[in-house]
Amino acid sequence: MPAESSSLINLSGSIIIECSKSFRQTEKQIANLKMGQSVKHILSPVPDEWFPTLAVFMLAIGLIVTASFFM
């Protein structure tokens, strides 16, 4: 077997080992969740009431920037 082939085999073997390690960590996290550990919720830095207002502002800014290309 040429040296290039053996290095590819070694490389793919190490990739498989790394993937199996991360898979085992994921299995442990799932098992911990099933055992009743609490889940951390994702929090927004912006209150929900601001979303419509921010959407209008973002749309206005986008339209202004787009219009500036045609001036």
All heavy atoms as TSV, in Angstrom:
chain	resi	resn	atom	element	x	y	z
A	1	MET	N	N	0.836	-1.172	0.000
A	1	MET	CA	C	0.000	0.000	0.000
A	1	MET	C	C	0.884	1.241	0.000
A	1	MET	O	O	1.783	1.361	0.821
A	1	MET	CB	C	-0.849	-0.052	1.274
A	1	MET	CG	C	-2.171	0.602	1.137
A	1	MET	SD	S	-3.074	0.541	2.691
A	1	MET	CE	C	-4.392	-0.510	2.217
A	2	PRO	N	N	0.586	2.206	-0.863
A	2	PRO	CA	C	1.383	3.431	-0.870
A	2	PRO	C	C	1.189	4.228	0.416
A	2	PRO	O	O	0.197	4.082	1.114
A	2	PRO	CB	C	0.851	4.207	-2.070
A	2	PRO	CG	C	-0.079	3.323	-2.813
A	2	PRO	CD	C	-0.370	2.148	-1.963
A	3	ALA	N	N	2.127	5.105	0.674
A	3	ALA	CA	C	2.086	5.908	1.898
A	3	ALA	C	C	0.871	6.828	1.913
A	3	ALA	O	O	0.301	7.085	2.953
A	3	ALA	CB	C	3.372	6.719	2.028
A	4	GLU	N	N	0.470	7.311	0.723
A	4	GLU	CA	C	-0.688	8.207	0.669
A	4	GLU	C	C	-1.950	7.490	1.126
A	4	GLU	O	O	-2.759	8.033	1.861
A	4	GLU	CB	C	-0.871	8.729	-0.752
A	4	GLU	CG	C	0.267	9.612	-1.217
A	4	GLU	CD	C	0.196	9.876	-2.715
A	4	GLU	OE1	O	-0.717	9.357	-3.369
A	4	GLU	OE2	O	1.061	10.597	-3.204
A	5	SER	N	N	-2.127	6.249	0.705
A	5	SER	CA	C	-3.319	5.487	1.078
A	5	SER	C	C	-3.363	5.230	2.572
A	5	SER	O	O	-4.408	5.350	3.203
A	5	SER	CB	C	-3.360	4.153	0.339
A	5	SER	OG	O	-3.429	4.379	-1.043
A	6	SER	N	N	-2.211	4.879	3.144
A	6	SER	CA	C	-2.207	4.600	4.580
A	6	SER	C	C	-2.478	5.873	5.385
A	6	SER	O	O	-3.133	5.830	6.419
A	6	SER	CB	C	-0.881	3.972	5.003
A	6	SER	OG	O	0.174	4.870	4.754
A	7	SER	N	N	-1.991	7.023	4.901
A	7	SER	CA	C	-2.269	8.263	5.618
A	7	SER	C	C	-3.751	8.609	5.529
A	7	SER	O	O	-4.328	9.131	6.470
A	7	SER	CB	C	-1.406	9.401	5.097
A	7	SER	OG	O	-1.764	9.701	3.767
A	8	LEU	N	N	-4.380	8.310	4.390
A	8	LEU	CA	C	-5.815	8.546	4.269
A	8	LEU	C	C	-6.587	7.636	5.216
A	8	LEU	O	O	-7.556	8.054	5.835
A	8	LEU	CB	C	-6.282	8.306	2.835
A	8	LEU	CG	C	-5.922	9.388	1.833
A	8	LEU	CD1	C	-6.365	8.976	0.433
A	8	LEU	CD2	C	-6.580	10.696	2.205
A	9	ILE	N	N	-6.157	6.398	5.328
A	9	ILE	CA	C	-6.820	5.465	6.240
A	9	ILE	C	C	-6.652	5.948	7.673
A	9	ILE	O	O	-7.609	5.960	8.448
A	9	ILE	CB	C	-6.257	4.039	6.062
A	9	ILE	CG1	C	-6.680	3.491	4.700
A	9	ILE	CG2	C	-6.740	3.131	7.184
A	9	ILE	CD1	C	-6.005	2.207	4.326
A	10	ASN	N	N	-5.470	6.389	8.043
A	10	ASN	CA	C	-5.246	6.896	9.395
A	10	ASN	C	C	-6.087	8.136	9.654
A	10	ASN	O	O	-6.649	8.297	10.728
A	10	ASN	CB	C	-3.768	7.213	9.617
A	10	ASN	CG	C	-2.917	5.967	9.673
A	10	ASN	OD1	O	-3.416	4.881	9.942
A	10	ASN	ND2	N	-1.640	6.122	9.382
A	11	LEU	N	N	-6.175	9.013	8.666
A	11	LEU	CA	C	-6.953	10.230	8.806
A	11	LEU	C	C	-8.434	9.898	8.976
A	11	LEU	O	O	-9.091	10.420	9.869
A	11	LEU	CB	C	-6.754	11.136	7.588
A	11	LEU	CG	C	-7.536	12.439	7.599
A	11	LEU	CD1	C	-7.099	13.289	8.784
A	11	LEU	CD2	C	-7.338	13.179	6.299
A	12	SER	N	N	-8.953	8.992	8.142
A	12	SER	CA	C	-10.373	8.646	8.246
A	12	SER	C	C	-10.643	7.914	9.557
A	12	SER	O	O	-11.694	8.094	10.170
A	12	SER	CB	C	-10.819	7.795	7.059
A	12	SER	OG	O	-10.123	6.557	7.053
A	13	GLY	N	N	-9.678	7.134	10.033
A	13	GLY	CA	C	-9.844	6.459	11.324
A	13	GLY	C	C	-9.934	7.450	12.465
A	13	GLY	O	O	-10.754	7.307	13.370
A	14	SER	N	N	-9.108	8.505	12.416
A	14	SER	CA	C	-9.150	9.500	13.487
A	14	SER	C	C	-10.430	10.319	13.418
A	14	SER	O	O	-10.987	10.716	14.437
A	14	SER	CB	C	-7.923	10.406	13.430
A	14	SER	OG	O	-7.929	11.174	12.245
A	15	ILE	N	N	-10.933	10.557	12.198
A	15	ILE	CA	C	-12.201	11.277	12.060
A	15	ILE	C	C	-13.331	10.452	12.649
A	15	ILE	O	O	-14.183	10.957	13.373
A	15	ILE	CB	C	-12.474	11.620	10.578
A	15	ILE	CG1	C	-11.480	12.663	10.098
A	15	ILE	CG2	C	-13.901	12.109	10.387
A	15	ILE	CD1	C	-11.531	12.940	8.623
A	16	ILE	N	N	-13.324	9.159	12.373
A	16	ILE	CA	C	-14.359	8.279	12.911
A	16	ILE	C	C	-14.288	8.245	14.427
A	16	ILE	O	O	-15.310	8.305	15.110
A	16	ILE	CB	C	-14.227	6.861	12.312
A	16	ILE	CG1	C	-14.597	6.901	10.830
A	16	ILE	CG2	C	-15.101	5.871	13.064
A	16	ILE	CD1	C	-14.298	5.642	10.084
A	17	ILE	N	N	-13.083	8.206	14.979
A	17	ILE	CA	C	-12.924	8.189	16.435
A	17	ILE	C	C	-13.458	9.484	17.033
A	17	ILE	O	O	-14.179	9.472	18.027
A	17	ILE	CB	C	-11.446	7.961	16.813
A	17	ILE	CG1	C	-11.035	6.533	16.470
A	17	ILE	CG2	C	-11.209	8.247	18.286
A	17	ILE	CD1	C	-9.559	6.278	16.573
A	18	GLU	N	N	-13.136	10.636	16.412
A	18	GLU	CA	C	-13.621	11.920	16.922
A	18	GLU	C	C	-15.145	11.993	16.847
A	18	GLU	O	O	-15.797	12.478	17.756
A	18	GLU	CB	C	-12.998	13.082	16.145
A	18	GLU	CG	C	-11.529	13.298	16.432
A	18	GLU	CD	C	-11.249	13.589	17.889
A	18	GLU	OE1	O	-12.005	14.366	18.496
A	18	GLU	OE2	O	-10.290	13.030	18.424
A	19	CYS	N	N	-15.724	11.507	15.755
A	19	CYS	CA	C	-17.183	11.522	15.617
A	19	CYS	C	C	-17.832	10.631	16.662
A	19	CYS	O	O	-18.852	10.993	17.245
A	19	CYS	CB	C	-17.595	11.061	14.221
A	19	CYS	SG	S	-17.218	12.263	12.941
A	20	SER	N	N	-17.239	9.468	16.917
A	20	SER	CA	C	-17.839	8.574	17.905
A	20	SER	C	C	-17.730	9.169	19.305
A	20	SER	O	O	-18.633	8.998	20.123
A	20	SER	CB	C	-17.182	7.192	17.855
A	20	SER	OG	O	-15.829	7.269	18.241
A	21	LYS	N	N	-16.642	9.933	19.586
A	21	LYS	CA	C	-16.522	10.595	20.890
A	21	LYS	C	C	-17.623	11.631	21.064
A	21	LYS	O	O	-18.272	11.695	22.094
A	21	LYS	CB	C	-15.153	11.271	21.029
A	21	LYS	CG	C	-14.013	10.334	21.297
A	21	LYS	CD	C	-12.718	11.110	21.418
A	21	LYS	CE	C	-11.531	10.191	21.574
A	21	LYS	NZ	N	-10.267	10.945	21.592
A	22	SER	N	N	-17.847	12.450	20.030
A	22	SER	CA	C	-18.873	13.487	20.142
A	22	SER	C	C	-20.255	12.857	20.209
A	22	SER	O	O	-21.144	13.354	20.895
A	22	SER	CB	C	-18.788	14.469	18.986
A	22	SER	OG	O	-19.077	13.830	17.768
A	23	PHE	N	N	-20.449	11.717	19.529
A	23	PHE	CA	C	-21.735	11.031	19.586
A	23	PHE	C	C	-21.994	10.504	20.995
A	23	PHE	O	O	-23.094	10.602	21.508
A	23	PHE	CB	C	-21.764	9.881	18.571
A	23	PHE	CG	C	-23.062	9.130	18.558
A	23	PHE	CD1	C	-24.194	9.712	18.033
A	23	PHE	CD2	C	-23.148	7.853	19.074
A	23	PHE	CE1	C	-25.400	9.040	18.016
A	23	PHE	CE2	C	-24.348	7.172	19.071
A	23	PHE	CZ	C	-25.468	7.764	18.532
A	24	ARG	N	N	-20.934	9.964	21.639
A	24	ARG	CA	C	-21.085	9.474	23.014
A	24	ARG	C	C	-21.414	10.626	23.956
A	24	ARG	O	O	-22.226	10.485	24.858
A	24	ARG	CB	C	-19.818	8.751	23.475
A	24	ARG	CG	C	-19.829	7.295	23.063
A	24	ARG	CD	C	-18.674	6.548	23.679
A	24	ARG	NE	N	-17.714	6.331	22.593
A	24	ARG	CZ	C	-16.444	6.641	22.627
A	24	ARG	NH1	N	-15.910	7.160	23.694
A	24	ARG	NH2	N	-15.673	6.422	21.595
A	25	GLN	N	N	-20.802	11.799	23.752
A	25	GLN	CA	C	-21.109	12.954	24.586
A	25	GLN	C	C	-22.560	13.377	24.395
A	25	GLN	O	O	-23.244	13.708	25.357
A	25	GLN	CB	C	-20.173	14.112	24.243
A	25	GLN	CG	C	-18.754	13.897	24.712
A	25	GLN	CD	C	-17.824	14.982	24.224
A	25	GLN	OE1	O	-18.188	15.778	23.361
A	25	GLN	NE2	N	-16.610	15.016	24.747
A	26	THR	N	N	-23.044	13.324	23.155
A	26	THR	CA	C	-24.433	13.675	22.888
A	26	THR	C	C	-25.367	12.678	23.556
A	26	THR	O	O	-26.385	13.056	24.127
A	26	THR	CB	C	-24.694	13.704	21.367
A	26	THR	OG1	O	-23.771	14.600	20.763
A	26	THR	CG2	C	-26.104	14.145	21.066
A	27	GLU	N	N	-25.027	11.393	23.517
A	27	GLU	CA	C	-25.840	10.376	24.183
A	27	GLU	C	C	-25.897	10.636	25.685
A	27	GLU	O	O	-26.951	10.501	26.301
A	27	GLU	CB	C	-25.277	8.987	23.929
A	27	GLU	CG	C	-25.577	8.440	22.557
A	27	GLU	CD	C	-25.037	7.038	22.389
A	27	GLU	OE1	O	-23.974	6.718	22.981
A	27	GLU	OE2	O	-25.674	6.254	21.662
A	28	LYS	N	N	-24.768	11.037	26.270
A	28	LYS	CA	C	-24.748	11.334	27.703
A	28	LYS	C	C	-25.633	12.529	28.022
A	28	LYS	O	O	-26.354	12.541	29.014
A	28	LYS	CB	C	-23.320	11.603	28.178
A	28	LYS	CG	C	-22.447	10.374	28.239
A	28	LYS	CD	C	-21.048	10.724	28.682
A	28	LYS	CE	C	-20.133	9.524	28.621
A	28	LYS	NZ	N	-18.751	9.872	28.996
A	29	GLN	N	N	-25.609	13.565	27.166
A	29	GLN	CA	C	-26.440	14.743	27.391
A	29	GLN	C	C	-27.919	14.374	27.315
A	29	GLN	O	O	-28.725	14.828	28.129
A	29	GLN	CB	C	-26.115	15.825	26.359
A	29	GLN	CG	C	-24.752	16.450	26.549
A	29	GLN	CD	C	-24.355	17.339	25.388
A	29	GLN	OE1	O	-24.987	17.320	24.339
A	29	GLN	NE2	N	-23.290	18.107	25.561
A	30	ILE	N	N	-28.282	13.516	26.362
A	30	ILE	CA	C	-29.677	13.087	26.236
A	30	ILE	C	C	-30.081	12.278	27.460
A	30	ILE	O	O	-31.171	12.457	28.012
A	30	ILE	CB	C	-29.873	12.271	24.941
A	30	ILE	CG1	C	-29.730	13.187	23.729
A	30	ILE	CG2	C	-31.236	11.591	24.924
A	30	ILE	CD1	C	-29.692	12.465	22.407
A	31	ALA	N	N	-29.197	11.409	27.918
A	31	ALA	CA	C	-29.494	10.610	29.107
A	31	ALA	C	C	-29.668	11.507	30.328
A	31	ALA	O	O	-30.565	11.279	31.145
A	31	ALA	CB	C	-28.381	9.594	29.342
A	32	ASN	N	N	-28.842	12.539	30.455
A	32	ASN	CA	C	-28.977	13.464	31.578
A	32	ASN	C	C	-30.306	14.205	31.524
A	32	ASN	O	O	-30.933	14.437	32.555
A	32	ASN	CB	C	-27.819	14.467	31.598
A	32	ASN	CG	C	-26.515	13.833	32.027
A	32	ASN	OD1	O	-26.510	12.789	32.675
A	32	ASN	ND2	N	-25.412	14.459	31.653
A	33	LEU	N	N	-30.743	14.591	30.326
A	33	LEU	CA	C	-32.020	15.282	30.205
A	33	LEU	C	C	-33.177	14.364	30.578
A	33	LEU	O	O	-34.147	14.784	31.190
A	33	LEU	CB	C	-32.205	15.814	28.781
A	33	LEU	CG	C	-31.325	16.984	28.382
A	33	LEU	CD1	C	-31.539	17.323	26.914
A	33	LEU	CD2	C	-31.624	18.184	29.242
A	34	LYS	N	N	-33.061	13.087	30.190
A	34	LYS	CA	C	-34.117	12.138	30.518
A	34	LYS	C	C	-34.191	11.881	32.015
A	34	LYS	O	O	-35.234	11.537	32.531
A	34	LYS	CB	C	-33.889	10.819	29.778
A	34	LYS	CG	C	-34.178	10.914	28.297
A	34	LYS	CD	C	-33.963	9.594	27.610
A	34	LYS	CE	C	-34.237	9.697	26.123
A	34	LYS	NZ	N	-33.968	8.435	25.438
A	35	MET	N	N	-33.075	12.072	32.710
A	35	MET	CA	C	-33.056	11.811	34.138
A	35	MET	C	C	-33.615	12.990	34.929
A	35	MET	O	O	-33.644	12.967	36.142
A	35	MET	CB	C	-31.635	11.486	34.606
A	35	MET	CG	C	-31.115	10.178	34.034
A	35	MET	SD	S	-29.435	9.848	34.515
A	35	MET	CE	C	-29.641	9.520	36.249
A	36	GLY	N	N	-34.058	14.040	34.267
A	36	GLY	CA	C	-34.737	15.124	34.955
A	36	GLY	C	C	-33.931	16.388	35.159
A	36	GLY	O	O	-34.342	17.255	35.907
A	37	GLN	N	N	-32.800	16.519	34.512
A	37	GLN	CA	C	-32.063	17.771	34.646
A	37	GLN	C	C	-32.794	18.860	33.863
A	37	GLN	O	O	-33.405	18.606	32.835
A	37	GLN	CB	C	-30.638	17.623	34.127
A	37	GLN	CG	C	-29.760	16.778	35.019
A	37	GLN	CD	C	-28.327	16.789	34.531
A	37	GLN	OE1	O	-28.039	17.270	33.448
A	37	GLN	NE2	N	-27.434	16.254	35.323
A	38	SER	N	N	-32.741	20.066	34.370
A	38	SER	CA	C	-33.458	21.157	33.724
A	38	SER	C	C	-32.739	21.602	32.455
A	38	SER	O	O	-31.528	21.493	32.334
A	38	SER	CB	C	-33.604	22.341	34.673
A	38	SER	OG	O	-32.329	22.857	34.980
A	39	VAL	N	N	-33.531	22.135	31.538
A	39	VAL	CA	C	-33.017	22.624	30.266
A	39	VAL	C	C	-32.865	24.132	30.379
A	39	VAL	O	O	-33.733	24.823	30.894
A	39	VAL	CB	C	-33.990	22.277	29.132
A	39	VAL	CG1	C	-33.494	22.831	27.813
A	39	VAL	CG2	C	-34.202	20.784	29.043
A	40	LYS	N	N	-31.748	24.671	29.876
A	40	LYS	CA	C	-31.562	26.119	29.863
A	40	LYS	C	C	-32.290	26.694	28.650
A	40	LYS	O	O	-32.054	26.290	27.528
A	40	LYS	CB	C	-30.074	26.471	29.784
A	40	LYS	CG	C	-29.301	26.113	31.013
A	40	LYS	CD	C	-27.853	26.548	30.874
A	40	LYS	CE	C	-27.068	26.180	32.105
A	40	LYS	NZ	N	-25.656	26.527	31.976
A	41	HIS	N	N	-33.190	27.634	28.892
A	41	HIS	CA	C	-33.932	28.250	27.811
A	41	HIS	C	C	-33.111	29.370	27.185
A	41	HIS	O	O	-32.332	30.043	27.852
A	41	HIS	CB	C	-35.253	28.808	28.333
A	41	HIS	CG	C	-36.167	27.752	28.863
A	41	HIS	ND1	N	-36.863	26.909	28.046
A	41	HIS	CD2	C	-36.474	27.380	30.122
A	41	HIS	CE1	C	-37.570	26.077	28.768
A	41	HIS	NE2	N	-37.346	26.334	30.042
A	42	ILE	N	N	-33.320	29.575	25.892
A	42	ILE	CA	C	-32.642	30.653	25.189
A	42	ILE	C	C	-33.399	31.948	25.472
A	42	ILE	O	O	-34.610	32.019	25.276
A	42	ILE	CB	C	-32.595	30.375	23.682
A	42	ILE	CG1	C	-31.832	29.083	23.416
A	42	ILE	CG2	C	-31.973	31.546	22.937
A	42	ILE	CD1	C	-31.884	28.641	21.980
A	43	LEU	N	N	-32.697	32.940	25.944
A	43	LEU	CA	C	-33.321	34.208	26.278
A	43	LEU	C	C	-33.009	35.238	25.200
A	43	LEU	O	O	-31.908	35.279	24.655
A	43	LEU	CB	C	-32.818	34.716	27.628
A	43	LEU	CG	C	-33.104	33.801	28.827
A	43	LEU	CD1	C	-32.465	34.380	30.079
A	43	LEU	CD2	C	-34.589	33.646	29.016
A	44	SER	N	N	-33.992	36.075	24.909
A	44	SER	CA	C	-33.805	37.135	23.937
A	44	SER	C	C	-33.363	38.409	24.659
A	44	SER	O	O	-33.889	38.728	25.718
A	44	SER	CB	C	-35.114	37.397	23.197
A	44	SER	OG	O	-34.978	38.515	22.371
A	45	PRO	N	N	-32.410	39.148	24.098
A	45	PRO	CA	C	-31.996	40.411	24.715
A	45	PRO	C	C	-33.022	41.521	24.500
A	45	PRO	O	O	-32.917	42.589	25.072
A	45	PRO	CB	C	-30.682	40.739	24.022
A	45	PRO	CG	C	-30.781	40.066	22.706
A	45	PRO	CD	C	-31.599	38.815	22.941
A	46	VAL	N	N	-34.041	41.242	23.662
A	46	VAL	CA	C	-35.052	42.242	23.327
A	46	VAL	C	C	-36.411	41.741	23.817
A	46	VAL	O	O	-36.775	40.594	23.565
A	46	VAL	CB	C	-35.091	42.447	21.794
A	46	VAL	CG1	C	-36.180	43.418	21.400
A	46	VAL	CG2	C	-33.747	42.904	21.284
A	47	PRO	N	N	-37.180	42.583	24.489
A	47	PRO	CA	C	-38.525	42.166	24.922
A	47	PRO	C	C	-39.417	41.832	23.721
A	47	PRO	O	O	-39.288	42.425	22.642
A	47	PRO	CB	C	-39.066	43.382	25.663
A	47	PRO	CG	C	-37.874	44.192	26.013
A	47	PRO	CD	C	-36.842	43.910	24.982
A	48	ASP	N	N	-40.339	40.900	23.905
A	48	ASP	CA	C	-41.230	40.481	22.816
A	48	ASP	C	C	-42.079	41.627	22.280
A	48	ASP	O	O	-42.423	41.635	21.096
A	48	ASP	CB	C	-42.151	39.354	23.299
A	48	ASP	CG	C	-41.404	38.048	23.521
A	48	ASP	OD1	O	-40.256	37.939	23.038
A	48	ASP	OD2	O	-41.974	37.150	24.169
A	49	GLU	N	N	-42.398	42.578	23.120
A	49	GLU	CA	C	-43.245	43.689	22.686
A	49	GLU	C	C	-42.562	44.566	21.643
A	49	GLU	O	O	-43.216	45.305	20.908
A	49	GLU	CB	C	-43.642	44.571	23.885
A	49	GLU	CG	C	-44.467	43.851	24.932
A	49	GLU	CD	C	-43.626	43.044	25.902
A	49	GLU	OE1	O	-42.451	43.402	26.107
A	49	GLU	OE2	O	-44.139	42.049	26.434
A	50	TRP	N	N	-41.245	44.536	21.587
A	50	TRP	CA	C	-40.491	45.381	20.654
A	50	TRP	C	C	-40.395	44.783	19.253
A	50	TRP	O	O	-39.999	45.467	18.310
A	50	TRP	CB	C	-39.077	45.608	21.170
A	50	TRP	CG	C	-38.956	46.456	22.384
A	50	TRP	CD1	C	-39.958	46.895	23.206
A	50	TRP	CD2	C	-37.751	46.983	22.918
A	50	TRP	NE1	N	-39.446	47.626	24.228
A	50	TRP	CE2	C	-38.076	47.707	24.080
A	50	TRP	CE3	C	-36.423	46.906	22.546
A	50	TRP	CZ2	C	-37.125	48.343	24.853
A	50	TRP	CZ3	C	-35.461	47.540	23.309
A	50	TRP	CH2	C	-35.822	48.262	24.452
A	51	PHE	N	N	-40.730	43.521	19.077
A	51	PHE	CA	C	-40.522	42.861	17.791
A	51	PHE	C	C	-41.224	43.552	16.623
A	51	PHE	O	O	-40.605	43.772	15.573
A	51	PHE	CB	C	-40.913	41.383	17.854
A	51	PHE	CG	C	-39.915	40.520	18.587
A	51	PHE	CD1	C	-40.338	39.371	19.228
A	51	PHE	CD2	C	-38.576	40.841	18.642
A	51	PHE	CE1	C	-39.431	38.570	19.906
A	51	PHE	CE2	C	-37.662	40.057	19.315
A	51	PHE	CZ	C	-38.093	38.913	19.938
A	52	PRO	N	N	-42.505	43.914	16.724
A	52	PRO	CA	C	-43.138	44.605	15.576
A	52	PRO	C	C	-42.461	45.930	15.242
A	52	PRO	O	O	-42.244	46.243	14.061
A	52	PRO	CB	C	-44.580	44.828	16.039
A	52	PRO	CG	C	-44.808	43.822	17.108
A	52	PRO	CD	C	-43.482	43.621	17.776
A	53	THR	N	N	-42.105	46.696	16.265
A	53	THR	CA	C	-41.441	47.982	16.035
A	53	THR	C	C	-40.082	47.787	15.378
A	53	THR	O	O	-39.728	48.482	14.410
A	53	THR	CB	C	-41.270	48.733	17.366
A	53	THR	OG1	O	-42.535	48.820	18.006
A	53	THR	CG2	C	-40.688	50.101	17.148
A	54	LEU	N	N	-39.328	46.824	15.867
A	54	LEU	CA	C	-38.011	46.557	15.277
A	54	LEU	C	C	-38.138	46.059	13.849
A	54	LEU	O	O	-37.302	46.377	12.991
A	54	LEU	CB	C	-37.252	45.541	16.130
A	54	LEU	CG	C	-36.791	46.039	17.497
A	54	LEU	CD1	C	-36.160	44.897	18.287
A	54	LEU	CD2	C	-35.804	47.173	17.348
A	55	ALA	N	N	-39.175	45.272	13.572
A	55	ALA	CA	C	-39.382	44.784	12.206
A	55	ALA	C	C	-39.627	45.943	11.251
A	55	ALA	O	O	-39.086	45.976	10.140
A	55	ALA	CB	C	-40.549	43.801	12.178
A	56	VAL	N	N	-40.433	46.926	11.673
A	56	VAL	CA	C	-40.709	48.097	10.834
A	56	VAL	C	C	-39.430	48.897	10.617
A	56	VAL	O	O	-39.131	49.322	9.486
A	56	VAL	CB	C	-41.812	48.971	11.470
A	56	VAL	CG1	C	-41.937	50.304	10.754
A	56	VAL	CG2	C	-43.147	48.222	11.464
A	57	PHE	N	N	-38.659	49.114	11.674
A	57	PHE	CA	C	-37.400	49.860	11.530
A	57	PHE	C	C	-36.420	49.139	10.606
A	57	PHE	O	O	-35.772	49.754	9.757
A	57	PHE	CB	C	-36.745	50.099	12.892
A	57	PHE	CG	C	-37.366	51.206	13.674
A	57	PHE	CD1	C	-37.619	51.058	15.023
A	57	PHE	CD2	C	-37.694	52.419	13.079
A	57	PHE	CE1	C	-38.200	52.073	15.766
A	57	PHE	CE2	C	-38.270	53.456	13.803
A	57	PHE	CZ	C	-38.527	53.273	15.152
A	58	MET	N	N	-36.301	47.830	10.763
A	58	MET	CA	C	-35.369	47.075	9.911
A	58	MET	C	C	-35.810	47.123	8.454
A	58	MET	O	O	-34.971	47.235	7.540
A	58	MET	CB	C	-35.248	45.630	10.398
A	58	MET	CG	C	-34.455	45.514	11.673
A	58	MET	SD	S	-34.340	43.877	12.413
A	58	MET	CE	C	-34.477	42.759	11.098
A	59	LEU	N	N	-37.126	47.032	8.215
A	59	LEU	CA	C	-37.634	47.121	6.848
A	59	LEU	C	C	-37.343	48.498	6.264
A	59	LEU	O	O	-36.898	48.625	5.114
A	59	LEU	CB	C	-39.140	46.841	6.827
A	59	LEU	CG	C	-39.808	46.913	5.464
A	59	LEU	CD1	C	-39.251	45.842	4.539
A	59	LEU	CD2	C	-41.302	46.774	5.606
A	60	ALA	N	N	-37.571	49.554	7.048
A	60	ALA	CA	C	-37.315	50.919	6.575
A	60	ALA	C	C	-35.839	51.108	6.253
A	60	ALA	O	O	-35.487	51.679	5.201
A	60	ALA	CB	C	-37.766	51.922	7.632
A	61	ILE	N	N	-34.971	50.642	7.128
A	61	ILE	CA	C	-33.527	50.771	6.878
A	61	ILE	C	C	-33.142	50.010	5.616
A	61	ILE	O	O	-32.366	50.502	4.781
A	61	ILE	CB	C	-32.727	50.288	8.103
A	61	ILE	CG1	C	-32.936	51.250	9.277
A	61	ILE	CG2	C	-31.252	50.128	7.767
A	61	ILE	CD1	C	-32.404	50.738	10.597
A	62	GLY	N	N	-33.690	48.808	5.453
A	62	GLY	CA	C	-33.394	48.019	4.255
A	62	GLY	C	C	-33.849	48.699	2.983
A	62	GLY	O	O	-33.145	48.690	1.963
A	63	LEU	N	N	-35.031	49.305	3.026
A	63	LEU	CA	C	-35.522	50.016	1.843
A	63	LEU	C	C	-34.685	51.251	1.541
A	63	LEU	O	O	-34.418	51.565	0.370
A	63	LEU	CB	C	-36.985	50.402	2.044
A	63	LEU	CG	C	-37.982	49.239	2.035
A	63	LEU	CD1	C	-39.366	49.735	2.403
A	63	LEU	CD2	C	-37.993	48.560	0.678
A	64	ILE	N	N	-34.250	51.949	2.575
A	64	ILE	CA	C	-33.407	53.137	2.375
A	64	ILE	C	C	-32.062	52.740	1.765
A	64	ILE	O	O	-31.569	53.382	0.817
A	64	ILE	CB	C	-33.223	53.894	3.700
A	64	ILE	CG1	C	-34.537	54.542	4.122
A	64	ILE	CG2	C	-32.112	54.931	3.591
A	64	ILE	CD1	C	-34.539	55.084	5.530
A	65	VAL	N	N	-31.472	51.686	2.276
A	65	VAL	CA	C	-30.179	51.225	1.740
A	65	VAL	C	C	-30.356	50.776	0.288
A	65	VAL	O	O	-29.530	51.082	-0.592
A	65	VAL	CB	C	-29.601	50.089	2.628
A	65	VAL	CG1	C	-28.427	49.414	1.950
A	65	VAL	CG2	C	-29.214	50.629	3.980
A	66	THR	N	N	-31.439	50.051	0.008
A	66	THR	CA	C	-31.679	49.602	-1.368
A	66	THR	C	C	-31.892	50.789	-2.302
A	66	THR	O	O	-31.363	50.826	-3.411
A	66	THR	CB	C	-32.913	48.678	-1.395
A	66	THR	OG1	O	-32.695	47.579	-0.508
A	66	THR	CG2	C	-33.154	48.145	-2.790
A	67	ALA	N	N	-32.677	51.766	-1.842
A	67	ALA	CA	C	-32.931	52.951	-2.675
A	67	ALA	C	C	-31.649	53.734	-2.942
A	67	ALA	O	O	-31.506	54.352	-4.000
A	67	ALA	CB	C	-33.968	53.844	-2.009
A	68	SER	N	N	-30.716	53.711	-1.990
A	68	SER	CA	C	-29.479	54.466	-2.183
A	68	SER	C	C	-28.659	53.937	-3.364
A	68	SER	O	O	-27.870	54.683	-3.935
A	68	SER	CB	C	-28.646	54.428	-0.901
A	68	SER	OG	O	-28.091	53.146	-0.698
A	69	PHE	N	N	-28.854	52.684	-3.748
A	69	PHE	CA	C	-28.128	52.154	-4.911
A	69	PHE	C	C	-28.655	52.730	-6.215
A	69	PHE	O	O	-27.981	52.675	-7.231
A	69	PHE	CB	C	-28.226	50.619	-4.943
A	69	PHE	CG	C	-27.399	49.946	-3.891
A	69	PHE	CD1	C	-28.014	49.279	-2.835
A	69	PHE	CD2	C	-26.018	49.958	-3.940
A	69	PHE	CE1	C	-27.262	48.651	-1.862
A	69	PHE	CE2	C	-25.254	49.341	-2.970
A	69	PHE	CZ	C	-25.887	48.678	-1.928
A	70	PHE	N	N	-29.876	53.231	-6.205
A	70	PHE	CA	C	-30.502	53.728	-7.429
A	70	PHE	C	C	-30.435	55.243	-7.550
A	70	PHE	O	O	-30.986	55.822	-8.466
A	70	PHE	CB	C	-31.963	53.252	-7.499
A	70	PHE	CG	C	-32.076	51.766	-7.625
A	70	PHE	CD1	C	-32.351	50.979	-6.519
A	70	PHE	CD2	C	-31.899	51.153	-8.844
A	70	PHE	CE1	C	-32.452	49.605	-6.620
A	70	PHE	CE2	C	-31.995	49.773	-8.977
A	70	PHE	CZ	C	-32.270	49.009	-7.847
A	71	MET	N	N	-29.813	55.920	-6.612
A	71	MET	CA	C	-29.716	57.376	-6.657
A	71	MET	C	C	-28.480	57.805	-7.400
A	71	MET	O	O	-27.529	57.207	-7.514
A	71	MET	CB	C	-29.689	57.956	-5.245
A	71	MET	CG	C	-30.980	57.767	-4.556
A	71	MET	SD	S	-30.883	58.514	-2.921
A	71	MET	CE	C	-32.547	58.355	-2.397
